[in-house]
Amino acid sequence: MVKIYLFMVFMLVIAKPVFMLCNHANQTFTGSDMLAVIGHGLSLDLSTALYLILFPFLVAFLSVWTWHWNPLRQILKIYYAVAAFVLSLAFVADTSLYKFWGFKLDASVIPYLSTPKEAFASVSVWYILLRILIIAVLTVIIYFILVWLTPQQKEHRRSIGFVSYSRRTTSSSRFSISPIKKIGQRLVATVVFLLMIPLIVIGLRGGLNVSTSNVGQVYFSQNQFLNHSAVNPFFSFVSSFGKTVTVKESKSQYNYFSEKDLKKQLAGLFDTRSVNPQMLLNTQRPNIVLIILEGCGSIFTEANNNGHVTPNLTKLMNEGVYFTSCIANSWRTDRGMVSILSGYPAFPDKSVMKMAQKCETLPSIARTLKDNGYTTEFMYGGDADFTNTRGYLTSTGYERIISEDDFTKEERGDSKWGVNDWVVLNKLHDNIVNNKPATGKPWFTTLLTLSSHEPWTVPMKKKFDDEILNAFYFTDICLGNFIKNLKKSSVWENTLVVIVPDHSIQYQDIDQTKKMRNRIPMIWTGGAVKKPARVGMACNQTDLAATLFGQMGIKHDEFTFSRDILSTNYKRQFAMNNWPEGFATYDASGFNVYDLKSNKVVVGTAGNAIETGKAVLQASEEDLCNR
């Protein structure tokens, strides 16, 4: 029993340096850092290993009063096979996903597996096959070691059950222990097991403190990579499962403030009125094209001298209205789209888009425009059923959805994610110029790009050696061509083109602790724009709805988390971003990052901005629970 436990601990410990070595790109650490990771992560490993031996412990307990050990041993073999596979899968998935997501394995991965084609589209077949092979080999190795560590025959042991001496007896002395003595041994073994139970419970909960074992207990460094390396992926996944998959219907899990204090924290933050806003448009009823750029953060448009990666976006920033301090609400497309299209906050541990019943209750730009006489349409070169996108769009007012199935086989090509941006933007242009004027109605069309996404394969000669930069350059060229052609048409004069990314990405060393990580460019251009301008107020994607409707003179009271940042009553500038492990705030005090696992400020100070971020989390989740 002890050997099984020690082996479990050994596996969990050895996984840490392997994780660090496999994710060493753009990360700096030393040998002493590796030892510190192991040391600080050990408490969670010891607790997790106890969870893993609970079933063997129960079987061993039963074996004390069972004459036949082999049937129980066969049951244990089944458990070992399952445990070996689960552990191998957790180790490999955690190590592989980290470079894409930037945080430890948790239940956020589960909803994306419902559409495996898209979930695995970011990597090659060989990448997947290699990891399947590694999982298989690890599973076999772990399984056979566990079996080898388990006693063979109860009758060949001097003491009782799974907890037995290792010295074998001869066949002639096998039954030399008298029945009375055997019963005595069984009673002693039973008492030992019973005494072990409270010790195991204490170990499972992580000690006698008020707080129980949690991911945050292993955090020890200002370097988040070291903290992440110390986290046990199996524990991280299991502990986040219930929080991610379900939504508490009764109350928010973020209970930071009383109702009175919550109102005080949020006072003046979410004012749904538009009061004498600065007018940027020359018409209140423009046709509207909303282009959501996949992953195109300010990292690629202006930071680190990367403006040359997106020359067309740079040009549009100067020609139109450029919102210089826009912050993405979250880190994935399904969350960012809801923030953009519904003016609704993102959540660290759940995707509202996947909650069909909740989607029906959300406000939306499309539905509001539809109620004001607009036709509505959504275009995407990929699978519109990914992460319940079609269900969300349909329930929020989009009348027509164009996806990869509406393109020819030649147009689809061999891209894993779907039809490339060149083809889709050209189709959008033709649709606008040739079809929209005939309707006689104003129209609202949304397009989501996809070429600037892993695996970063685009149909063009390489401009940059870096495949990521090359993919964003390709999308920028496609967008520039679309705008150039649209300018030549009569449609341009009465059209507003809004360009905003769904989220940014982790690039090189720009992770969630860096201010630039979640900054995104929001640009308004088109003939409906009066003149070039720069808007410097801090804002989120969620503020697009109220700001747009403020320009159009349309009431937007139902968008309770969206603010008209061009309104004279927008006084309290505040923006935030969140992801499964924490949130970042942007306001007059600067940039702050709060870690939800360790409940600590990791960047900045524990001031009003952090308290406001907590209040937003609490208020938005309470709102979601009540929908």
Secondary structure, 3 states (H helix, E strand, C coil): CHHHHHHHHHHHHHHHHHHHHHCCCCCCCCHHHHHHHHHHHHHHHHHHHHHHCHHHHHHHHHHCCCCCCHHHHHHHHHHHHHHHHHHHHHHHHHHHHHHHHCCCCCHHHHHHHHCHHHHCCCCCHHHHHHHHHHHHHHHHHHHHHHHHCCCCCHHHECCCCCCCCCCECCHHHCCCCCHHHHHHHHHHHHHHHHHHHHHHHHHHHCCCCCCCCCHHHHCCCCCHHHHHHHCCHHHHHHHHHHHHHCCCCCCCCCCCCCHHHHHHHHCCCCCCCCCCCCCCECCCCCEEEEEEECCCCHHHHCHHHHHHHCHHHHHHHHHCEEEEEEECCCCCHHHHHHHHHHCCCCCCCCCHHHCHHHHCCCCCHHHHHHHCCCEEEEEECCCCCHHHHHHHHHHCCCCEEECHHHCCHHHHCCCCCCCCHHHHHHHHHHHHHHCHHHHCCCEEEEEECCCCCCCCCCCCCCCCCCHHHHHHHHHHHHHHHHHHHHHCCHHHHHEEEEEEECCCCCECCECCCCHHHHEEEEEEECCCECCCEEECCCEEHHHHHHHHHHHHCCCCCCCCCCCCCCCCCCCCCEEEEEECCEEEEEECCEEEEEECCCCEEEECCCCHHHHHHHHHHHHHHHHHHCC
